Amino acid sequence: MTGLAGKRVVHVTTVDMSLVLLLGPQLRAFADAGMEVVGVSAPGPFVPQLEAWGIRHVPLHHATRSVAVGEDVQALAELWRLFRQLRPDIVHTHNPKPGLYGRVAARAAGVPGVVNTVHGLYASPDDPLHRRAAVYALERMASTCSGAELVQNPEDLAVLARLGIPREKLVLLGNGVDLSRFRHRPDGEGRRAARASLGVEQDAVVVGTVGRLVWEKGFRELFDAARRLRHQRPEVVFVVVGGSDPNKADAIPPDVLAEASGRGRVVFAGSRDDIEDVYPAFDMFVLPSHREGFPRSAMEAAATGLPVIATDVRGCRQVVDHGQTGLLVPLHDPARLASAIAELAADAELRRRMGAAGRRKAEAEFDDRAVVATTLGAYERVLDRATSATSRRTSASATGPE
């Protein structure tokens, strides 16, 4: 990608955690391609990691994850000033709110290339009409400011096309993980060490999940399933990896977590930086989430060779082939979730077959190198179109009436 060497690309997210955990491998790959990569977000504890990778971070002081229209307006103005100062070749926006005001600010600042990634529309066809109308209208408006819309989920791609966003702007991006980092480990030592670190019995059937401790991730259904299975299948242990997220309105209170531990065999492991060393402790992975774009944790689990049980919603459907790589269960149905877990808990051979199929699917569909290549290709096309448009305006001006 020599045409991009030396180009400055600015990635905008709400929080620095997204730059590291969501985009880290991509940002490093863009830097390896010779680009100058800048991350913009609210400052936080992940900034030192970005800087250790050689990626400059610029704080966005008015970025907030809460509903705060006044702060959002100020963030738009802050970004406009920042873009005028940095003069990037490309601005690449992520997350719902920066995706909206970031695209507008970039276009207003005259940035040649504006790209947005739709990590998951913040409305689904099952949502109430007023929610869908608001989200779709804002997305349609903001898309007029971009040169490319990189859409992770094919279901979202179809929705955006129906909204009238030009087809030439829409790119199916998919999603991916590092398949060399997340891989099946046939040796039992990694499994024993991982279980010992979690304080889980070696002969237990471990149901693992990874995610922020918010209700939207389906923990109410997960805790209910754990309660149902405590006596029905006492060998089953649930391990939850993830930290609290007190800034979210649906954050799970600490007393509820303590109650879940008491009513079901649930182990809370907290946040882990070595998550690839935790997956070998699991016998299956569960994601009863209410809403997903294209869930990274489920892809990681599949790449590790685990069968995945997930809700039958957009995003999860793209990771799980029902009956082949795992099982899909209805949304908000803890009884069906418990039944699916019990089915896999009772059949080690079924778990093995599904896990192997999941790894094959990951190799074919979840390679993050393909995501990087698609993104770099979009960058080149957007900049080529911007250059052509500038040339046409220059030519028209030169040949115009004196």
C-alpha positions as CSV (number, residue, x, y, z in Angstrom):
1,M,0.0,0.0,0.0
2,T,2.7,2.4,-1.0
3,G,0.1,5.0,-2.0
4,L,-0.8,5.4,1.6
5,A,2.7,5.7,3.0
6,G,3.1,9.0,4.8
7,K,-0.6,9.8,4.9
8,R,-2.0,10.9,8.2
9,V,-5.1,9.1,9.4
10,V,-7.1,10.0,12.5
11,H,-9.3,7.5,14.3
12,V,-12.0,8.9,16.5
13,T,-13.7,6.9,19.2
14,T,-15.6,7.8,22.4
15,V,-13.1,6.3,24.9
16,D,-9.4,5.2,24.7
17,M,-10.4,1.6,25.6
18,S,-12.0,1.3,22.1
19,L,-8.8,2.4,20.4
20,V,-6.8,-0.3,22.2
21,L,-9.2,-3.3,22.6
22,L,-11.4,-2.7,19.5
23,L,-9.0,-1.3,17.0
24,G,-5.5,-2.0,18.4
25,P,-4.4,-4.6,15.8
26,Q,-5.7,-2.5,13.0
27,L,-4.0,0.7,14.1
28,R,-0.7,-1.1,14.4
29,A,-1.2,-2.6,10.9
30,F,-1.9,0.9,9.5
31,A,1.3,2.2,11.1
32,D,3.2,-0.8,9.6
33,A,1.8,0.2,6.2
34,G,3.7,3.5,6.6
35,M,0.8,5.7,7.7
36,E,0.9,8.3,10.5
37,V,-1.8,7.1,12.9
38,V,-3.4,9.3,15.5
39,G,-6.0,8.2,18.0
40,V,-8.6,10.7,19.3
41,S,-10.9,10.0,22.3
42,A,-11.6,10.9,25.8
43,P,-8.4,10.4,27.8
44,G,-8.1,7.4,30.0
45,P,-5.9,4.5,31.3
46,F,-5.3,3.0,27.9
47,V,-3.4,6.0,26.5
48,P,0.0,4.7,27.6
49,Q,-0.6,1.5,25.7
50,L,-1.3,3.5,22.5
51,E,1.9,5.5,23.0
52,A,3.9,2.3,23.6
53,W,2.8,1.2,20.2
54,G,4.0,4.5,18.7
55,I,0.5,5.9,18.1
56,R,-0.1,9.5,19.1
57,H,-3.2,10.2,21.2
58,V,-5.0,13.5,21.3
59,P,-7.6,13.9,24.0
60,L,-11.2,14.8,23.1
61,H,-12.4,16.5,26.3
62,H,-16.1,16.7,25.5
63,A,-16.5,13.0,24.4
64,T,-19.0,11.2,26.6
65,R,-20.9,7.9,26.5
66,S,-23.9,9.4,28.3
67,V,-26.8,11.2,26.7
68,A,-25.5,14.8,26.7
69,V,-26.5,16.8,23.7
70,G,-24.6,19.9,24.9
71,E,-21.4,17.9,25.3
72,D,-21.9,16.4,21.9
73,V,-22.2,19.8,20.2
74,Q,-19.0,20.9,22.0
75,A,-17.3,17.7,20.9
76,L,-18.2,18.5,17.3
77,A,-16.7,21.9,17.6
78,E,-13.6,20.6,19.4
79,L,-13.1,18.0,16.6
80,W,-13.5,20.7,13.9
81,R,-10.7,22.7,15.5
82,L,-8.5,19.7,15.9
83,F,-9.0,18.6,12.3
84,R,-8.1,22.1,11.1
85,Q,-4.9,21.9,13.2
86,L,-3.9,18.3,12.3
87,R,-4.9,18.5,8.6
88,P,-5.3,14.7,8.3
89,D,-5.6,13.0,4.9
90,I,-8.2,10.7,6.4
91,V,-10.6,10.8,9.4
92,H,-12.0,7.4,10.3
93,T,-14.8,7.5,12.9
94,H,-16.1,4.7,15.1
95,N,-18.9,4.1,17.7
96,P,-22.4,5.7,17.4
97,K,-21.8,9.2,18.7
98,P,-18.3,10.0,17.2
99,G,-19.6,8.4,14.0
100,L,-22.2,11.1,13.8
101,Y,-20.5,14.3,14.9
102,G,-17.1,13.1,13.8
103,R,-18.2,12.7,10.1
104,V,-19.8,16.2,10.2
105,A,-16.8,17.8,11.8
106,A,-14.4,16.2,9.3
107,R,-16.4,17.3,6.3
108,A,-16.8,20.8,7.6
109,A,-13.0,21.0,8.2
110,G,-12.3,20.0,4.6
111,V,-10.7,16.6,5.3
112,P,-10.1,14.9,1.9
113,G,-11.1,11.4,3.1
114,V,-13.8,10.7,5.6
115,V,-14.5,7.0,6.5
116,N,-16.9,5.6,9.0
117,T,-17.1,2.1,10.4
118,V,-20.6,0.9,11.4
119,H,-19.8,-1.5,14.2
120,G,-23.5,-2.2,14.6
121,L,-26.4,0.0,14.0
122,Y,-27.8,1.2,17.3
123,A,-31.2,0.0,16.2
124,S,-32.5,-3.3,14.9
125,P,-35.6,-4.2,12.8
126,D,-37.2,-5.4,16.1
127,D,-36.8,-2.1,17.9
128,P,-39.8,0.3,18.3
129,L,-40.5,2.6,15.3
130,H,-39.5,5.8,17.0
131,R,-36.0,4.4,17.9
132,R,-35.4,3.1,14.4
133,A,-36.6,6.3,12.8
134,A,-34.3,8.4,14.9
135,V,-31.2,6.2,14.4
136,Y,-31.7,5.6,10.7
137,A,-32.3,9.3,10.0
138,L,-29.1,10.3,11.8
139,E,-27.1,7.6,10.0
140,R,-28.5,8.7,6.7
141,M,-27.6,12.4,7.4
142,A,-24.1,11.7,8.6
143,S,-23.4,9.4,5.7
144,T,-23.6,12.3,3.3
145,C,-20.4,13.6,4.9
146,S,-18.4,10.4,4.3
147,G,-16.6,8.9,1.3
148,A,-17.0,5.3,2.5
149,E,-19.1,3.4,5.0
150,L,-17.4,0.2,6.2
151,V,-20.2,-2.0,7.6
152,Q,-19.3,-5.0,9.7
153,N,-22.6,-6.8,9.5
154,P,-24.3,-7.8,6.3
155,E,-27.7,-7.3,7.9
156,D,-26.8,-3.7,8.6
157,L,-25.5,-3.3,5.0
158,A,-28.9,-4.2,3.7
159,V,-30.6,-1.7,6.0
160,L,-28.3,1.1,5.0
161,A,-28.9,0.3,1.3
162,R,-32.6,0.6,1.8
163,L,-32.1,3.9,3.5
164,G,-30.8,5.2,0.2
165,I,-27.1,5.4,1.1
166,P,-25.3,5.1,-2.3
167,R,-24.1,1.6,-3.0
168,E,-20.6,2.8,-4.0
169,K,-20.1,4.1,-0.5
170,L,-21.1,0.8,1.2
171,V,-18.3,-1.7,1.9
172,L,-18.9,-5.0,3.7
173,L,-16.1,-5.1,6.2
174,G,-16.8,-8.0,8.4
175,N,-14.8,-8.4,11.5
176,G,-11.7,-10.4,12.6
177,V,-9.3,-11.4,15.3
178,D,-5.7,-12.4,15.4
179,L,-5.9,-16.1,14.5
180,S,-2.3,-16.7,15.7
181,R,-3.1,-15.3,19.1
182,F,-6.5,-17.0,19.4
183,R,-6.0,-20.7,18.5
184,H,-6.8,-24.1,19.6
185,R,-4.3,-25.6,22.2
186,P,-4.4,-29.3,22.2
187,D,-2.1,-29.6,25.2
188,G,-3.8,-30.1,28.6
189,E,-1.2,-27.9,30.4
190,G,-2.7,-24.7,29.2
191,R,-6.1,-25.8,30.3
192,R,-4.9,-26.9,33.8
193,A,-3.0,-23.6,34.3
194,A,-6.0,-21.5,33.2
195,R,-8.4,-23.3,35.5
196,A,-6.0,-23.1,38.4
197,S,-5.7,-19.3,37.9
198,L,-9.5,-19.0,38.0
199,G,-9.9,-21.3,41.0
200,V,-12.1,-23.7,39.0
201,E,-12.0,-27.5,39.5
202,Q,-10.2,-29.4,36.8
203,D,-13.1,-31.8,36.3
204,A,-15.8,-29.1,36.0
205,V,-17.6,-28.3,32.8
206,V,-16.8,-24.6,32.4
207,V,-19.2,-22.2,30.7
208,G,-17.3,-19.0,29.9
209,T,-18.3,-15.6,28.8
210,V,-16.4,-12.4,28.2
211,G,-17.9,-8.9,28.3
212,R,-18.6,-5.7,30.2
213,L,-20.8,-6.2,33.3
214,V,-23.9,-4.5,31.8
215,W,-27.4,-6.0,31.5
216,E,-27.4,-5.6,27.7
217,K,-24.9,-8.4,27.5
218,G,-27.6,-10.8,28.7
219,F,-26.4,-11.4,32.2
220,R,-29.9,-11.5,33.6
221,E,-30.6,-14.5,31.5
222,L,-27.2,-16.0,32.2
223,F,-27.6,-15.7,36.0
224,D,-31.1,-17.3,35.7
225,A,-29.6,-20.2,33.6
226,A,-26.9,-20.7,36.2
227,R,-29.5,-20.9,39.0
228,R,-31.6,-23.4,37.0
229,L,-28.5,-25.6,36.4
230,R,-27.0,-25.5,39.9
231,H,-28.8,-28.7,40.9
232,Q,-29.7,-30.1,37.5
233,R,-26.0,-30.2,36.4
234,P,-23.8,-29.5,39.5
235,E,-20.6,-30.1,37.4
236,V,-21.3,-26.9,35.4
237,V,-19.4,-23.8,36.5
238,F,-19.9,-20.3,35.0
239,V,-16.9,-18.0,34.6
240,V,-17.5,-14.4,33.8
241,V,-14.5,-12.4,32.5
242,G,-15.0,-8.6,32.4
243,G,-15.0,-5.5,34.4
244,S,-17.7,-3.2,35.7
245,D,-18.8,-0.3,33.6
246,P,-20.3,2.2,36.1
247,N,-20.7,4.9,33.5
248,K,-23.3,2.9,31.6
249,A,-27.0,3.3,32.7
250,D,-27.4,-0.5,32.7
251,A,-24.3,-1.3,34.8
252,I,-24.9,-4.3,37.0
253,P,-24.8,-3.3,40.7
254,P,-22.2,-5.2,42.9
255,D,-24.9,-6.6,45.2
256,V,-26.6,-8.3,42.2
257,L,-23.3,-9.9,41.3
258,A,-22.8,-11.2,44.8
259,E,-26.3,-12.6,44.7
260,A,-25.6,-14.3,41.4
261,S,-22.6,-16.0,42.9
262,G,-24.7,-17.3,45.7
263,R,-27.6,-18.6,43.7
264,G,-25.6,-20.3,40.9
265,R,-22.0,-21.6,40.5
266,V,-20.8,-18.3,39.0
267,V,-17.1,-17.1,39.2
268,F,-16.3,-13.5,38.5
269,A,-12.8,-13.3,37.2
270,G,-12.6,-9.5,36.5
271,S,-10.8,-8.0,33.6
272,R,-7.9,-9.9,32.1
273,D,-5.2,-8.7,29.7
274,D,-4.2,-12.3,28.9
275,I,-7.6,-13.4,27.6
276,E,-6.1,-15.8,25.1
277,D,-4.7,-17.7,28.1
278,V,-8.2,-17.8,29.7
279,Y,-10.2,-19.4,26.9
280,P,-8.4,-22.8,27.3
281,A,-10.2,-23.1,30.7
282,F,-13.6,-23.1,29.0
283,D,-15.5,-26.0,27.6
284,M,-18.0,-23.7,25.8
285,F,-18.6,-20.0,25.3
286,V,-21.9,-18.3,25.9
287,L,-23.1,-14.9,24.7
288,P,-26.7,-14.2,25.6
289,S,-26.4,-10.6,24.4
290,H,-29.4,-8.4,23.5
291,R,-27.6,-6.4,20.8
292,E,-24.4,-7.0,18.9
293,G,-22.7,-5.7,15.8
294,F,-20.2,-8.5,15.2
295,P,-19.1,-9.8,18.6
296,R,-15.3,-10.0,19.0
297,S,-15.4,-12.2,22.1
298,A,-17.5,-14.9,20.3
299,M,-15.1,-14.8,17.3
300,E,-12.1,-15.2,19.7
301,A,-13.8,-18.2,21.3
302,A,-14.6,-19.8,18.0
303,A,-11.0,-19.3,16.9
304,T,-9.9,-21.0,20.1
305,G,-11.9,-24.0,19.2
306,L,-14.9,-23.6,21.5
307,P,-18.5,-24.2,20.7
308,V,-20.5,-21.0,21.0
309,I,-24.0,-20.6,22.4
310,A,-25.5,-17.2,21.5
311,T,-28.8,-15.4,21.1
312,D,-30.4,-15.4,17.7
313,V,-29.7,-11.7,17.0
314,R,-27.8,-9.8,14.4
315,G,-24.1,-10.2,14.8
316,C,-24.3,-13.5,16.8
317,R,-25.9,-15.1,13.7
318,Q,-22.8,-14.2,11.7
319,V,-20.5,-16.0,14.2
320,V,-22.6,-19.1,15.0
321,D,-23.8,-21.6,12.4
322,H,-26.6,-23.2,14.4
323,G,-26.0,-26.9,14.9
324,Q,-22.6,-26.7,13.3
325,T,-20.3,-24.4,15.3
326,G,-22.7,-23.9,18.3
327,L,-26.3,-23.2,19.1
328,L,-28.5,-20.1,18.7
329,V,-31.2,-19.5,21.4
330,P,-34.1,-17.1,21.5
331,L,-33.6,-13.7,23.0
332,H,-34.7,-13.2,26.6
333,D,-35.2,-16.9,27.2
334,P,-33.2,-18.2,30.1
335,A,-34.9,-21.6,30.0
336,R,-33.8,-22.3,26.4
337,L,-30.4,-20.9,27.3
338,A,-30.1,-23.4,30.2
339,S,-31.3,-26.2,28.0
340,A,-28.6,-25.5,25.3
341,I,-25.9,-25.3,28.0
342,A,-27.1,-28.6,29.5
343,E,-27.1,-30.2,26.0
344,L,-23.5,-29.4,25.4
345,A,-22.4,-30.1,29.0
346,A,-23.6,-33.7,28.6
347,D,-21.8,-34.3,25.3
348,A,-18.0,-33.8,25.2
349,E,-17.8,-35.2,21.6
350,L,-20.4,-32.7,20.4
351,R,-18.5,-29.9,22.0
352,R,-15.3,-31.2,20.2
353,R,-17.0,-31.3,16.8
354,M,-18.6,-27.9,17.1
355,G,-15.4,-26.4,18.4
356,A,-13.4,-27.8,15.5
357,A,-16.0,-26.5,13.0
358,G,-15.8,-23.1,14.7
359,R,-12.1,-22.9,14.2
360,R,-12.5,-23.7,10.5
361,K,-15.1,-21.0,10.2
362,A,-12.8,-18.5,12.0
363,E,-10.0,-19.3,9.6
364,A,-12.3,-18.8,6.6
365,E,-14.2,-15.7,7.8
366,F,-12.6,-14.0,10.9
367,D,-9.1,-13.2,9.9
368,D,-8.3,-9.6,10.9
369,R,-5.7,-9.4,8.1
370,A,-8.6,-9.3,5.7
371,V,-10.3,-6.5,7.6
372,V,-7.1,-4.5,7.4
373,A,-6.7,-5.1,3.7
374,T,-10.4,-4.0,3.1
375,T,-9.9,-0.9,5.1
376,L,-6.7,0.1,3.3
377,G,-8.4,-0.5,0.0
378,A,-11.2,1.9,1.0
379,Y,-8.7,4.5,2.1
380,E,-7.1,4.4,-1.3
381,R,-10.4,4.7,-3.2
382,V,-11.6,7.6,-1.0
383,L,-8.4,9.5,-1.5
384,D,-8.4,8.8,-5.3
385,R,-11.9,10.1,-5.6
386,A,-11.0,13.2,-3.5
387,T,-8.0,13.9,-5.8
388,S,-10.1,13.4,-8.9
389,A,-12.8,15.8,-7.6
390,T,-10.1,18.4,-6.8
391,S,-8.6,18.1,-10.3
392,R,-12.0,18.5,-11.9
393,R,-12.7,21.7,-10.0
394,T,-9.3,23.0,-10.8
395,S,-9.8,22.3,-14.5
396,A,-13.2,23.8,-14.5
397,S,-11.9,27.0,-12.9
398,A,-9.0,27.2,-15.4
399,T,-11.2,26.9,-18.4
400,G,-14.0,29.1,-17.2
401,P,-15.0,32.5,-18.6
402,E,-12.5,35.3,-18.0
